[in-house]
């Protein structure tokens, strides 16, 4: 479709809607199952390091953030995720114009799972915990982990898929050993959100 044709369609369709020839779709049908899904990711270069003095090096590159830890230390790496909290949709609009009796409905998103993607040089650079926060409230904790090496798209399912009230932060507890390669390349973290009409 050419650019000119698109403009003609954009000009004609609203006129046909006003004339009542083309129905205006403002809302789902009354008996529709209203649901939605949203996957949100953050690049590894967005990491916030809780104790930077415990690292030998931090390098931000286009494809990851590379950190190197001081021997026998631990740290927390925080990833604040852009968070959808409320989804709105219109219902009603049963009048001939399509605009009467329109009601806005809102549903809170639920957080179903989070993902981490990173690489490390050895067992001496490992993730030992993944904690998930909604504002100041910890809503999930995955502890006693021993993740190192290639960990691409590592998935953590949140029990009960809690409703999101504020902003989500994914926090990684990391430990650096005494010997071996103590580097990590943080590629990305992500979260799957959904909402569904009760």
C-alpha positions, 0 to 999 in steps of 0.5 A: 500500500502506497503512502498516499493510499494509507492517508486516504484510508486514514481520512475515510475510515473516521468519516464512515465510522461517524456515518455508522457504516463502519462500527467503532471498536472501542471495547471488547464484547461484553462476554470477551475474556480480557487478558494481556501479556508484556515482556520487559527486558533491561540491558546489562549495562543498566546494572546498579552495583551495591558495593562498587569498592568490592570490585576490581573492575567495571567495564560497560560495553555495547553488548554487556557490563563486565565486572571483576570481583575482589577475591573472597567478597560478595556483592549485590547487583540490582536491575530496576525493571520498567514496570507496567502496573495497571492496564486500562481498557474500555467497556460498553459503548453500546449506543449507536455512536459507539461512545455512550456508556463507556466505562474504563476498567483497570487490571493490575499486572501480575509478575509471572517470571523473571530471567537473567542472562550472564556469563562468568569465567569460572565457579569463582564468579557465581550468582548465589541468589536472585531476589525480586522486589516490588517497591520495598517488598521482597516478593520472591527469593531464590537462594542457595544457587550456584550459577556460573559459566553460560547462563543465558535466559535462566528462568525463575517462576514467581510463586503465585504470580503476585500483583505488581503494586509499584516498581520491580527490581531484580537483584542478584547476589554474587560471590567471588572466590579466591582463585580462578577467573573472577569476572562476569559479563552481565547481558540482560535481565527480563520479566514476564507480566500479564493481566487477566479479567477476574 
